């Protein structure tokens, strides 16, 4: 990421019954809602607003996830480049990319 793109990420970690759910969103999208037809993408503060972090910390939190939810150009790009999300698994609502990952173990 170049210097012009050094914006922060909101990251919240939820630990539930042995699962680590990590929510990551581009900082400027916090609290916003996007609609396209019947699809709605809501960046809920309860779910996403944890700590405001840089790219390195966001990647570290993603690496601990058993479930990962990402919203925004930078967050999704980070998840794809980090190998957590396949590029074909990325969706969009009103032009805003989002993705999720669920780790399945045998």
PDB file as gemmi writes it, atoms N, CA and C in Angstrom:
CRYST1    1.000    1.000    1.000  90.00  90.00  90.00 P 1                      
ATOM      1  N   UNK A   1       0.858  -1.178   0.000  1.00  0.00           N  
ATOM      2  CA  UNK A   1       0.000   0.000   0.000  1.00  0.00           C  
ATOM      3  C   UNK A   1       0.898   1.233   0.000  1.00  0.00           C  
ATOM      4  N   UNK A   2       0.630   2.181  -0.877  1.00  0.00           N  
ATOM      5  CA  UNK A   2       1.490   3.355  -0.934  1.00  0.00           C  
ATOM      6  C   UNK A   2       1.062   4.398   0.095  1.00  0.00           C  
ATOM      7  N   UNK A   3       1.895   5.424   0.263  1.00  0.00           N  
ATOM      8  CA  UNK A   3       1.682   6.432   1.306  1.00  0.00           C  
ATOM      9  C   UNK A   3       0.352   7.160   1.167  1.00  0.00           C  
ATOM     10  N   UNK A   4      -0.129   7.326  -0.049  1.00  0.00           N  
ATOM     11  CA  UNK A   4      -1.402   8.017  -0.247  1.00  0.00           C  
ATOM     12  C   UNK A   4      -2.588   7.200   0.254  1.00  0.00           C  
ATOM     13  N   UNK A   5      -2.391   5.896   0.394  1.00  0.00           N  
ATOM     14  CA  UNK A   5      -3.483   5.025   0.798  1.00  0.00           C  
ATOM     15  C   UNK A   5      -3.371   4.573   2.249  1.00  0.00           C  
ATOM     16  N   UNK A   6      -2.495   5.164   3.025  1.00  0.00           N  
ATOM     17  CA  UNK A   6      -2.290   4.732   4.399  1.00  0.00           C  
ATOM     18  C   UNK A   6      -3.403   5.215   5.310  1.00  0.00           C  
ATOM     19  N   UNK A   7      -4.585   4.686   5.085  1.00  0.00           N  
ATOM     20  CA  UNK A   7      -5.713   4.981   5.946  1.00  0.00           C  
ATOM     21  C   UNK A   7      -5.892   3.792   6.866  1.00  0.00           C  
ATOM     22  N   UNK A   8      -6.655   3.983   7.892  1.00  0.00           N  
ATOM     23  CA  UNK A   8      -6.795   2.952   8.907  1.00  0.00           C  
ATOM     24  C   UNK A   8      -8.023   2.074   8.683  1.00  0.00           C  
ATOM     25  N   UNK A   9      -8.094   1.025   9.490  1.00  0.00           N  
ATOM     26  CA  UNK A   9      -9.169   0.045   9.423  1.00  0.00           C  
ATOM     27  C   UNK A   9      -9.803  -0.084  10.804  1.00  0.00           C  
ATOM     28  N   UNK A  10     -11.116  -0.208  10.844  1.00  0.00           N  
ATOM     29  CA  UNK A  10     -11.785  -0.591  12.078  1.00  0.00           C  
ATOM     30  C   UNK A  10     -11.781  -2.108  12.119  1.00  0.00           C  
ATOM     31  N   UNK A  11     -11.338  -2.670  13.245  1.00  0.00           N  
ATOM     32  CA  UNK A  11     -11.303  -4.122  13.419  1.00  0.00           C  
ATOM     33  C   UNK A  11     -11.933  -4.463  14.761  1.00  0.00           C  
ATOM     34  N   UNK A  12     -12.830  -5.427  14.739  1.00  0.00           N  
ATOM     35  CA  UNK A  12     -13.405  -5.912  15.991  1.00  0.00           C  
ATOM     36  C   UNK A  12     -13.322  -7.426  15.990  1.00  0.00           C  
ATOM     37  N   UNK A  13     -12.877  -7.967  17.119  1.00  0.00           N  
ATOM     38  CA  UNK A  13     -12.751  -9.409  17.285  1.00  0.00           C  
ATOM     39  C   UNK A  13     -13.836  -9.870  18.253  1.00  0.00           C  
ATOM     40  N   UNK A  14     -14.624 -10.828  17.806  1.00  0.00           N  
ATOM     41  CA  UNK A  14     -15.671 -11.433  18.630  1.00  0.00           C  
ATOM     42  C   UNK A  14     -15.246 -12.877  18.891  1.00  0.00           C  
ATOM     43  N   UNK A  15     -15.191 -13.274  20.155  1.00  0.00           N  
ATOM     44  CA  UNK A  15     -14.868 -14.662  20.482  1.00  0.00           C  
ATOM     45  C   UNK A  15     -16.119 -15.322  21.034  1.00  0.00           C  
ATOM     46  N   UNK A  16     -16.587 -16.363  20.330  1.00  0.00           N  
ATOM     47  CA  UNK A  16     -17.826 -17.034  20.689  1.00  0.00           C  
ATOM     48  C   UNK A  16     -17.620 -18.545  20.626  1.00  0.00           C  
ATOM     49  N   UNK A  17     -17.726 -19.199  21.764  1.00  0.00           N  
ATOM     50  CA  UNK A  17     -17.653 -20.661  21.839  1.00  0.00           C  
ATOM     51  C   UNK A  17     -16.485 -21.247  21.043  1.00  0.00           C  
ATOM     52  N   UNK A  18     -15.308 -20.705  21.237  1.00  0.00           N  
ATOM     53  CA  UNK A  18     -14.119 -21.216  20.574  1.00  0.00           C  
ATOM     54  C   UNK A  18     -13.897 -20.714  19.160  1.00  0.00           C  
ATOM     55  N   UNK A  19     -14.807 -19.910  18.656  1.00  0.00           N  
ATOM     56  CA  UNK A  19     -14.659 -19.339  17.320  1.00  0.00           C  
ATOM     57  C   UNK A  19     -14.178 -17.899  17.439  1.00  0.00           C  
ATOM     58  N   UNK A  20     -13.334 -17.494  16.506  1.00  0.00           N  
ATOM     59  CA  UNK A  20     -12.834 -16.121  16.474  1.00  0.00           C  
ATOM     60  C   UNK A  20     -13.402 -15.454  15.222  1.00  0.00           C  
ATOM     61  N   UNK A  21     -14.351 -14.557  15.447  1.00  0.00           N  
ATOM     62  CA  UNK A  21     -15.005 -13.843  14.353  1.00  0.00           C  
ATOM     63  C   UNK A  21     -14.353 -12.469  14.260  1.00  0.00           C  
ATOM     64  N   UNK A  22     -13.773 -12.163  13.107  1.00  0.00           N  
ATOM     65  CA  UNK A  22     -13.073 -10.894  12.920  1.00  0.00           C  
ATOM     66  C   UNK A  22     -13.816 -10.078  11.865  1.00  0.00           C  
ATOM     67  N   UNK A  23     -14.137  -8.840  12.235  1.00  0.00           N  
ATOM     68  CA  UNK A  23     -14.827  -7.917  11.338  1.00  0.00           C  
ATOM     69  C   UNK A  23     -13.886  -6.761  11.020  1.00  0.00           C  
ATOM     70  N   UNK A  24     -13.689  -6.480   9.736  1.00  0.00           N  
ATOM     71  CA  UNK A  24     -12.759  -5.436   9.297  1.00  0.00           C  
ATOM     72  C   UNK A  24     -13.466  -4.548   8.275  1.00  0.00           C  
ATOM     73  N   UNK A  25     -13.339  -3.233   8.461  1.00  0.00           N  
ATOM     74  CA  UNK A  25     -13.958  -2.295   7.525  1.00  0.00           C  
ATOM     75  C   UNK A  25     -13.046  -1.086   7.339  1.00  0.00           C  
ATOM     76  N   UNK A  26     -13.039  -0.526   6.136  1.00  0.00           N  
ATOM     77  CA  UNK A  26     -12.306   0.718   5.885  1.00  0.00           C  
ATOM     78  C   UNK A  26     -12.842   1.786   6.833  1.00  0.00           C  
ATOM     79  N   UNK A  27     -11.955   2.553   7.455  1.00  0.00           N  
ATOM     80  CA  UNK A  27     -12.378   3.494   8.501  1.00  0.00           C  
ATOM     81  C   UNK A  27     -13.471   4.457   8.065  1.00  0.00           C  
ATOM     82  N   UNK A  28     -13.431   4.905   6.821  1.00  0.00           N  
ATOM     83  CA  UNK A  28     -14.388   5.916   6.373  1.00  0.00           C  
ATOM     84  C   UNK A  28     -15.791   5.359   6.117  1.00  0.00           C  
ATOM     85  N   UNK A  29     -15.958   4.044   6.175  1.00  0.00           N  
ATOM     86  CA  UNK A  29     -17.267   3.438   5.924  1.00  0.00           C  
ATOM     87  C   UNK A  29     -18.055   3.146   7.201  1.00  0.00           C  
ATOM     88  N   UNK A  30     -17.435   3.364   8.359  1.00  0.00           N  
ATOM     89  CA  UNK A  30     -18.092   3.043   9.623  1.00  0.00           C  
ATOM     90  C   UNK A  30     -19.439   3.747   9.747  1.00  0.00           C  
ATOM     91  N   UNK A  31     -20.457   2.968  10.114  1.00  0.00           N  
ATOM     92  CA  UNK A  31     -21.780   3.509  10.353  1.00  0.00           C  
ATOM     93  C   UNK A  31     -22.618   3.749   9.108  1.00  0.00           C  
ATOM     94  N   UNK A  32     -22.076   3.463   7.938  1.00  0.00           N  
ATOM     95  CA  UNK A  32     -22.811   3.731   6.695  1.00  0.00           C  
ATOM     96  C   UNK A  32     -23.642   2.518   6.266  1.00  0.00           C  
ATOM     97  N   UNK A  33     -24.598   2.782   5.411  1.00  0.00           N  
ATOM     98  CA  UNK A  33     -25.448   1.734   4.856  1.00  0.00           C  
ATOM     99  C   UNK A  33     -25.518   1.920   3.346  1.00  0.00           C  
ATOM    100  N   UNK A  34     -25.398   0.818   2.621  1.00  0.00           N  
ATOM    101  CA  UNK A  34     -25.407   0.853   1.164  1.00  0.00           C  
ATOM    102  C   UNK A  34     -26.540  -0.031   0.658  1.00  0.00           C  
ATOM    103  N   UNK A  35     -27.277   0.471  -0.330  1.00  0.00           N  
ATOM    104  CA  UNK A  35     -28.415  -0.275  -0.868  1.00  0.00           C  
ATOM    105  C   UNK A  35     -28.310  -0.359  -2.381  1.00  0.00           C  
ATOM    106  N   UNK A  36     -28.706  -1.520  -2.884  1.00  0.00           N  
ATOM    107  CA  UNK A  36     -28.758  -1.750  -4.330  1.00  0.00           C  
ATOM    108  C   UNK A  36     -29.886  -2.746  -4.576  1.00  0.00           C  
ATOM    109  N   UNK A  37     -30.986  -2.258  -5.096  1.00  0.00           N  
ATOM    110  CA  UNK A  37     -32.152  -3.123  -5.255  1.00  0.00           C  
ATOM    111  C   UNK A  37     -32.608  -3.592  -3.881  1.00  0.00           C  
ATOM    112  N   UNK A  38     -32.702  -4.903  -3.717  1.00  0.00           N  
ATOM    113  CA  UNK A  38     -33.108  -5.456  -2.423  1.00  0.00           C  
ATOM    114  C   UNK A  38     -31.918  -5.776  -1.522  1.00  0.00           C  
ATOM    115  N   UNK A  39     -30.710  -5.603  -2.026  1.00  0.00           N  
ATOM    116  CA  UNK A  39     -29.512  -5.883  -1.224  1.00  0.00           C  
ATOM    117  C   UNK A  39     -29.168  -4.685  -0.347  1.00  0.00           C  
ATOM    118  N   UNK A  40     -28.815  -4.975   0.910  1.00  0.00           N  
ATOM    119  CA  UNK A  40     -28.414  -3.935   1.858  1.00  0.00           C  
ATOM    120  C   UNK A  40     -27.115  -4.372   2.517  1.00  0.00           C  
ATOM    121  N   UNK A  41     -26.148  -3.480   2.563  1.00  0.00           N  
ATOM    122  CA  UNK A  41     -24.873  -3.712   3.232  1.00  0.00           C  
ATOM    123  C   UNK A  41     -24.753  -2.658   4.321  1.00  0.00           C  
ATOM    124  N   UNK A  42     -24.859  -3.093   5.576  1.00  0.00           N  
ATOM    125  CA  UNK A  42     -24.861  -2.160   6.699  1.00  0.00           C  
ATOM    126  C   UNK A  42     -23.592  -2.352   7.523  1.00  0.00           C  
ATOM    127  N   UNK A  43     -22.864  -1.269   7.718  1.00  0.00           N  
ATOM    128  CA  UNK A  43     -21.645  -1.307   8.525  1.00  0.00           C  
ATOM    129  C   UNK A  43     -22.045  -0.917   9.946  1.00  0.00           C  
ATOM    130  N   UNK A  44     -22.497  -1.913  10.681  1.00  0.00           N  
ATOM    131  CA  UNK A  44     -23.022  -1.716  12.025  1.00  0.00           C  
ATOM    132  C   UNK A  44     -21.884  -1.498  13.032  1.00  0.00           C  
ATOM    133  N   UNK A  45     -21.998  -0.439  13.819  1.00  0.00           N  
ATOM    134  CA  UNK A  45     -20.944  -0.123  14.788  1.00  0.00           C  
ATOM    135  C   UNK A  45     -20.774  -1.220  15.829  1.00  0.00           C  
ATOM    136  N   UNK A  46     -21.853  -1.853  16.255  1.00  0.00           N  
ATOM    137  CA  UNK A  46     -21.737  -2.919  17.250  1.00  0.00           C  
ATOM    138  C   UNK A  46     -20.846  -4.048  16.733  1.00  0.00           C  
ATOM    139  N   UNK A  47     -21.001  -4.398  15.466  1.00  0.00           N  
ATOM    140  CA  UNK A  47     -20.267  -5.531  14.917  1.00  0.00           C  
ATOM    141  C   UNK A  47     -18.863  -5.164  14.454  1.00  0.00           C  
ATOM    142  N   UNK A  48     -18.668  -3.970  13.904  1.00  0.00           N  
ATOM    143  CA  UNK A  48     -17.393  -3.605  13.279  1.00  0.00           C  
ATOM    144  C   UNK A  48     -16.506  -2.660  14.083  1.00  0.00           C  
ATOM    145  N   UNK A  49     -17.071  -1.849  14.977  1.00  0.00           N  
ATOM    146  CA  UNK A  49     -16.268  -0.803  15.622  1.00  0.00           C  
ATOM    147  C   UNK A  49     -15.577  -1.327  16.872  1.00  0.00           C  
ATOM    148  N   UNK A  50     -14.316  -1.681  16.699  1.00  0.00           N  
ATOM    149  CA  UNK A  50     -13.497  -2.164  17.801  1.00  0.00           C  
ATOM    150  C   UNK A  50     -12.306  -1.244  17.960  1.00  0.00           C  
ATOM    151  N   UNK A  51     -11.190  -1.634  17.356  1.00  0.00           N  
ATOM    152  CA  UNK A  51      -9.985  -0.813  17.422  1.00  0.00           C  
ATOM    153  C   UNK A  51      -9.662  -0.265  16.038  1.00  0.00           C  
ATOM    154  N   UNK A  52      -9.149   0.952  16.006  1.00  0.00           N  
ATOM    155  CA  UNK A  52      -8.728   1.592  14.762  1.00  0.00           C  
ATOM    156  C   UNK A  52      -7.252   1.266  14.580  1.00  0.00           C  
ATOM    157  N   UNK A  53      -6.927   0.512  13.519  1.00  0.00           N  
ATOM    158  CA  UNK A  53      -5.579  -0.043  13.376  1.00  0.00           C  
ATOM    159  C   UNK A  53      -5.018   0.188  11.977  1.00  0.00           C  
ATOM    160  N   UNK A  54      -3.711  -0.053  11.859  1.00  0.00           N  
ATOM    161  CA  UNK A  54      -3.060   0.033  10.556  1.00  0.00           C  
ATOM    162  C   UNK A  54      -3.133  -1.327   9.849  1.00  0.00           C  
ATOM    163  N   UNK A  55      -2.566  -1.379   8.663  1.00  0.00           N  
ATOM    164  CA  UNK A  55      -2.612  -2.577   7.832  1.00  0.00           C  
ATOM    165  C   UNK A  55      -1.990  -3.797   8.504  1.00  0.00           C  
ATOM    166  N   UNK A  56      -0.843  -3.616   9.166  1.00  0.00           N  
ATOM    167  CA  UNK A  56      -0.165  -4.752   9.791  1.00  0.00           C  
ATOM    168  C   UNK A  56      -1.009  -5.384  10.885  1.00  0.00           C  
ATOM    169  N   UNK A  57      -1.623  -4.563  11.712  1.00  0.00           N  
ATOM    170  CA  UNK A  57      -2.466  -5.084  12.793  1.00  0.00           C  
ATOM    171  C   UNK A  57      -3.719  -5.734  12.206  1.00  0.00           C  
ATOM    172  N   UNK A  58      -4.301  -5.115  11.189  1.00  0.00           N  
ATOM    173  CA  UNK A  58      -5.485  -5.701  10.547  1.00  0.00           C  
ATOM    174  C   UNK A  58      -5.160  -7.091  10.000  1.00  0.00           C  
ATOM    175  N   UNK A  59      -4.019  -7.240   9.349  1.00  0.00           N  
ATOM    176  CA  UNK A  59      -3.604  -8.552   8.833  1.00  0.00           C  
ATOM    177  C   UNK A  59      -3.404  -9.563   9.952  1.00  0.00           C  
ATOM    178  N   UNK A  60      -2.812  -9.130  11.052  1.00  0.00           N  
ATOM    179  CA  UNK A  60      -2.598 -10.026  12.189  1.00  0.00           C  
ATOM    180  C   UNK A  60      -3.932 -10.512  12.751  1.00  0.00           C  
ATOM    181  N   UNK A  61      -4.908  -9.615  12.860  1.00  0.00           N  
ATOM    182  CA  UNK A  61      -6.234 -10.010  13.365  1.00  0.00           C  
ATOM    183  C   UNK A  61      -6.909 -10.970  12.384  1.00  0.00           C  
ATOM    184  N   UNK A  62      -6.777 -10.701  11.083  1.00  0.00           N  
ATOM    185  CA  UNK A  62      -7.358 -11.590  10.075  1.00  0.00           C  
ATOM    186  C   UNK A  62      -6.778 -12.995  10.191  1.00  0.00           C  
ATOM    187  N   UNK A  63      -5.487 -13.084  10.472  1.00  0.00           N  
ATOM    188  CA  UNK A  63      -4.830 -14.395  10.521  1.00  0.00           C  
ATOM    189  C   UNK A  63      -5.324 -15.252  11.677  1.00  0.00           C  
ATOM    190  N   UNK A  64      -5.936 -14.644  12.684  1.00  0.00           N  
ATOM    191  CA  UNK A  64      -6.455 -15.389  13.831  1.00  0.00           C  
ATOM    192  C   UNK A  64      -7.911 -15.808  13.644  1.00  0.00           C  
ATOM    193  N   UNK A  65      -8.530 -15.380  12.554  1.00  0.00           N  
ATOM    194  CA  UNK A  65      -9.971 -15.571  12.369  1.00  0.00           C  
ATOM    195  C   UNK A  65     -10.351 -16.995  11.974  1.00  0.00           C  
ATOM    196  N   UNK A  66     -11.455 -17.463  12.554  1.00  0.00           N  
ATOM    197  CA  UNK A  66     -12.113 -18.662  12.040  1.00  0.00           C  
ATOM    198  C   UNK A  66     -13.269 -18.239  11.135  1.00  0.00           C  
ATOM    199  N   UNK A  67     -13.748 -17.015  11.332  1.00  0.00           N  
ATOM    200  CA  UNK A  67     -14.722 -16.382  10.434  1.00  0.00           C  
ATOM    201  C   UNK A  67     -14.276 -14.944  10.225  1.00  0.00           C  
ATOM    202  N   UNK A  68     -14.325 -14.487   8.992  1.00  0.00           N  
ATOM    203  CA  UNK A  68     -13.845 -13.152   8.664  1.00  0.00           C  
ATOM    204  C   UNK A  68     -14.886 -12.434   7.814  1.00  0.00           C  
ATOM    205  N   UNK A  69     -15.181 -11.188   8.183  1.00  0.00           N  
ATOM    206  CA  UNK A  69     -16.108 -10.344   7.439  1.00  0.00           C  
ATOM    207  C   UNK A  69     -15.387  -9.049   7.111  1.00  0.00           C  
ATOM    208  N   UNK A  70     -15.307  -8.702   5.834  1.00  0.00           N  
ATOM    209  CA  UNK A  70     -14.595  -7.492   5.418  1.00  0.00           C  
ATOM    210  C   UNK A  70     -15.469  -6.658   4.486  1.00  0.00           C  
ATOM    211  N   UNK A  71     -15.401  -5.331   4.673  1.00  0.00           N  
ATOM    212  CA  UNK A  71     -16.149  -4.404   3.827  1.00  0.00           C  
ATOM    213  C   UNK A  71     -15.239  -3.246   3.444  1.00  0.00           C  
ATOM    214  N   UNK A  72     -15.265  -2.878   2.165  1.00  0.00           N  
ATOM    215  CA  UNK A  72     -14.509  -1.729   1.676  1.00  0.00           C  
ATOM    216  C   UNK A  72     -13.380  -2.140   0.752  1.00  0.00           C  
ATOM    217  N   UNK A  73     -13.015  -1.228  -0.143  1.00  0.00           N  
ATOM    218  CA  UNK A  73     -11.965  -1.504  -1.130  1.00  0.00           C  
ATOM    219  C   UNK A  73     -10.667  -1.973  -0.478  1.00  0.00           C  
ATOM    220  N   UNK A  74     -10.194  -1.226   0.509  1.00  0.00           N  
ATOM    221  CA  UNK A  74      -8.896  -1.542   1.111  1.00  0.00           C  
ATOM    222  C   UNK A  74      -8.956  -2.799   1.964  1.00  0.00           C  
ATOM    223  N   UNK A  75     -10.022  -2.958   2.733  1.00  0.00           N  
ATOM    224  CA  UNK A  75     -10.155  -4.138   3.595  1.00  0.00           C  
ATOM    225  C   UNK A  75     -10.246  -5.410   2.768  1.00  0.00           C  
ATOM    226  N   UNK A  76     -11.047  -5.367   1.714  1.00  0.00           N  
ATOM    227  CA  UNK A  76     -11.194  -6.540   0.858  1.00  0.00           C  
ATOM    228  C   UNK A  76      -9.885  -6.829   0.134  1.00  0.00           C  
ATOM    229  N   UNK A  77      -9.229  -5.796  -0.374  1.00  0.00           N  
ATOM    230  CA  UNK A  77      -7.942  -6.003  -1.049  1.00  0.00           C  
ATOM    231  C   UNK A  77      -6.929  -6.644  -0.099  1.00  0.00           C  
ATOM    232  N   UNK A  78      -6.904  -6.183   1.147  1.00  0.00           N  
ATOM    233  CA  UNK A  78      -5.990  -6.735   2.141  1.00  0.00           C  
ATOM    234  C   UNK A  78      -6.296  -8.213   2.402  1.00  0.00           C  
ATOM    235  N   UNK A  79      -7.573  -8.549   2.499  1.00  0.00           N  
ATOM    236  CA  UNK A  79      -7.973  -9.941   2.733  1.00  0.00           C  
ATOM    237  C   UNK A  79      -7.619 -10.831   1.544  1.00  0.00           C  
ATOM    238  N   UNK A  80      -7.788 -10.321   0.342  1.00  0.00           N  
ATOM    239  CA  UNK A  80      -7.444 -11.089  -0.859  1.00  0.00           C  
ATOM    240  C   UNK A  80      -5.932 -11.257  -0.956  1.00  0.00           C  
ATOM    241  N   UNK A  81      -5.188 -10.162  -0.811  1.00  0.00           N  
ATOM    242  CA  UNK A  81      -3.722 -10.232  -0.903  1.00  0.00           C  
ATOM    243  C   UNK A  81      -3.128 -11.085   0.211  1.00  0.00           C  
ATOM    244  N   UNK A  82      -3.791 -11.135   1.361  1.00  0.00           N  
ATOM    245  CA  UNK A  82      -3.323 -11.956   2.478  1.00  0.00           C  
ATOM    246  C   UNK A  82      -3.680 -13.424   2.330  1.00  0.00           C  
ATOM    247  N   UNK A  83      -4.457 -13.753   1.297  1.00  0.00           N  
ATOM    248  CA  UNK A  83      -4.823 -15.139   1.050  1.00  0.00           C  
ATOM    249  C   UNK A  83      -5.998 -15.633   1.884  1.00  0.00           C  
ATOM    250  N   UNK A  84      -6.732 -14.736   2.508  1.00  0.00           N  
ATOM    251  CA  UNK A  84      -7.863 -15.126   3.344  1.00  0.00           C  
ATOM    252  C   UNK A  84      -9.156 -15.259   2.545  1.00  0.00           C  
ATOM    253  N   UNK A  85      -9.251 -14.538   1.441  1.00  0.00           N  
ATOM    254  CA  UNK A  85     -10.462 -14.508   0.625  1.00  0.00           C  
ATOM    255  C   UNK A  85     -10.066 -14.679  -0.843  1.00  0.00           C  
ATOM    256  N   UNK A  86     -10.777 -15.532  -1.554  1.00  0.00           N  
ATOM    257  CA  UNK A  86     -10.536 -15.703  -2.989  1.00  0.00           C  
ATOM    258  C   UNK A  86     -11.155 -14.515  -3.733  1.00  0.00           C  
ATOM    259  N   UNK A  87     -10.470 -13.986  -4.736  1.00  0.00           N  
ATOM    260  CA  UNK A  87     -11.008 -12.832  -5.476  1.00  0.00           C  
ATOM    261  C   UNK A  87     -12.414 -13.061  -6.038  1.00  0.00           C  
ATOM    262  N   UNK A  88     -12.727 -14.299  -6.418  1.00  0.00           N  
ATOM    263  CA  UNK A  88     -14.055 -14.588  -6.970  1.00  0.00           C  
ATOM    264  C   UNK A  88     -15.138 -14.634  -5.893  1.00  0.00           C  
ATOM    265  N   UNK A  89     -14.741 -14.579  -4.625  1.00  0.00           N  
ATOM    266  CA  UNK A  89     -15.708 -14.601  -3.521  1.00  0.00           C  
ATOM    267  C   UNK A  89     -16.136 -13.198  -3.108  1.00  0.00           C  
ATOM    268  N   UNK A  90     -15.635 -12.192  -3.788  1.00  0.00           N  
ATOM    269  CA  UNK A  90     -15.941 -10.799  -3.441  1.00  0.00           C  
ATOM    270  C   UNK A  90     -17.243 -10.378  -4.116  1.00  0.00           C  
ATOM    271  N   UNK A  91     -18.142  -9.817  -3.311  1.00  0.00           N  
ATOM    272  CA  UNK A  91     -19.389  -9.282  -3.839  1.00  0.00           C  
ATOM    273  C   UNK A  91     -19.365  -7.770  -3.765  1.00  0.00           C  
ATOM    274  N   UNK A  92     -20.390  -7.143  -4.323  1.00  0.00           N  
ATOM    275  CA  UNK A  92     -20.501  -5.682  -4.249  1.00  0.00           C  
ATOM    276  C   UNK A  92     -21.956  -5.296  -4.045  1.00  0.00           C  
ATOM    277  N   UNK A  93     -22.152  -4.255  -3.259  1.00  0.00           N  
ATOM    278  CA  UNK A  93     -23.454  -3.624  -3.095  1.00  0.00           C  
ATOM    279  C   UNK A  93     -23.226  -2.136  -3.305  1.00  0.00           C  
ATOM    280  N   UNK A  94     -23.904  -1.564  -4.260  1.00  0.00           N  
ATOM    281  CA  UNK A  94     -23.762  -0.138  -4.589  1.00  0.00           C  
ATOM    282  C   UNK A  94     -22.293   0.236  -4.814  1.00  0.00           C  
ATOM    283  N   UNK A  95     -21.533  -0.690  -5.423  1.00  0.00           N  
ATOM    284  CA  UNK A  95     -20.133  -0.444  -5.729  1.00  0.00           C  
ATOM    285  C   UNK A  95     -19.168  -0.682  -4.587  1.00  0.00           C  
ATOM    286  N   UNK A  96     -19.676  -1.036  -3.407  1.00  0.00           N  
ATOM    287  CA  UNK A  96     -18.819  -1.268  -2.235  1.00  0.00           C  
ATOM    288  C   UNK A  96     -18.544  -2.770  -2.117  1.00  0.00           C  
ATOM    289  N   UNK A  97     -17.270  -3.171  -2.174  1.00  0.00           N  
ATOM    290  CA  UNK A  97     -16.953  -4.592  -2.086  1.00  0.00           C  
ATOM    291  C   UNK A  97     -17.052  -5.120  -0.656  1.00  0.00           C  
ATOM    292  N   UNK A  98     -17.405  -6.402  -0.574  1.00  0.00           N  
ATOM    293  CA  UNK A  98     -17.465  -7.083   0.719  1.00  0.00           C  
ATOM    294  C   UNK A  98     -17.137  -8.551   0.487  1.00  0.00           C  
ATOM    295  N   UNK A  99     -16.723  -9.229   1.536  1.00  0.00           N  
ATOM    296  CA  UNK A  99     -16.440 -10.659   1.443  1.00  0.00           C  
ATOM    297  C   UNK A  99     -16.502 -11.270   2.831  1.00  0.00           C  
ATOM    298  N   UNK A 100     -16.671 -12.572   2.836  1.00  0.00           N  
ATOM    299  CA  UNK A 100     -16.602 -13.289   4.103  1.00  0.00           C  
ATOM    300  C   UNK A 100     -15.849 -14.592   3.905  1.00  0.00           C  
ATOM    301  N   UNK A 101     -15.266 -15.071   4.984  1.00  0.00           N  
ATOM    302  CA  UNK A 101     -14.526 -16.322   4.976  1.00  0.00           C  
ATOM    303  C   UNK A 101     -14.921 -17.088   6.227  1.00  0.00           C  
ATOM    304  N   UNK A 102     -15.159 -18.371   6.061  1.00  0.00           N  
ATOM    305  CA  UNK A 102     -15.405 -19.247   7.200  1.00  0.00           C  
ATOM    306  C   UNK A 102     -14.424 -20.397   7.079  1.00  0.00           C  
ATOM    307  N   UNK A 103     -13.602 -20.576   8.094  1.00  0.00           N  
ATOM    308  CA  UNK A 103     -12.598 -21.629   8.100  1.00  0.00           C  
ATOM    309  C   UNK A 103     -13.258 -22.940   8.509  1.00  0.00           C  
ATOM    310  N   UNK A 104     -13.149 -23.939   7.660  1.00  0.00           N  
ATOM    311  CA  UNK A 104     -13.731 -25.243   7.940  1.00  0.00           C  
ATOM    312  C   UNK A 104     -12.585 -26.219   8.164  1.00  0.00           C  
ATOM    313  N   UNK A 105     -12.618 -26.883   9.304  1.00  0.00           N  
ATOM    314  CA  UNK A 105     -11.574 -27.863   9.610  1.00  0.00           C  
ATOM    315  C   UNK A 105     -12.205 -29.235   9.793  1.00  0.00           C  
ATOM    316  N   UNK A 106     -11.426 -30.258   9.495  1.00  0.00           N  
ATOM    317  CA  UNK A 106     -11.932 -31.634   9.611  1.00  0.00           C  
ATOM    318  C   UNK A 106     -11.755 -32.153  11.013  1.00  0.00           C  
TER     319      UNK A 106                                                      
END                                                                             
